[in-house]
């Protein structure tokens, strides 16, 4: 393991420090987030924990990635593009870090570089939850810990992501900030997650991971509930937005009708492009509304605009089986333009 960076590097504290030699300052800073997590169950779903203590084969401190763990009939392959030895198995007995949300052994970031942690599972998943800590110093009143991001994929990070989630821990009397991170995708399963620290101030690059809990199982089949944009379909509040008179908030509206056999939750997703370059500037989701049989509702979403010319596409998304996931979309898009002036 390498030498602690940031505050510990300045204090000359090594990650190989022996018991009794670790200064008390290394254990002053931390976080504690208490989160209640309910996994997203589907038919035949199984909840499996990878805690680095109870899986097979037995792991010992100092083992480096890449490595495998099997639990509940599912194998998780832990690796990093920075391997070999980007992460290692450690515990309080080797790091002397006080991490109250961690238990037993955990994965520890070995390198001073910004490293990805990839976990490839042998089964399709609908949700994942994990505990993390970020190695950083408390920057004073009002300073918040850095974000940790998890992005989910099917089979390869070269494929389009299924989705992502971010979270940050909180400070406590432990050594470092800790928190929990959850991602769920019932309608579109995944079997690979990438965990990393996005570029952000104050430039923290290291994190620790423990207690990776997944829900494995097939997603429920889609239903037959449907919705679609109708009539005027979608439009902006201002086709010519004068910031000096109206401010920079632009509101997008979508007119949605139920075109299926039962009440359907629906929303509209607006994709905002620079009209000159075609570059995607923002994706705006409207509020969700349940549309009754034969009913029509108007939903809306807001965006803080800057000066320029924009084109927008609007698409209706709906929950086909009323399970809380918007797993259906109408292929008919509505396009409109607007201009923003100072």
Secondary structure, 3 states (H helix, E strand, C coil): CCCCCHHHHHHCCCCCCCCCCCCHHHHCCECCCCCCCCCCCCCCCEEEEECCCCCECCCCCCCECCEEEEECCEEEEEECCCCCCCEEEECHHHHCCCCCCCCCCEEEECCCCCCCEEEEEEEEEEEEEEEEEECCCCCCCCCCCCEEEEEEECCCCCCCCCEEEEEECECECCCCEEEEEEEECCCCCEEEEEEECCCCCCCCCCEEEEEEEEEECCCCCCCCCCEEEEEEEEEECCCEEEHHHHCCEEEEEEEEEECCCCCEEEEEEEEEEECCCCCEEEEEECCCEEECCCCEEEEEEEEECCCEEEEEEEEEEECCCCCCCCCEECCCCEEEEEEEEC
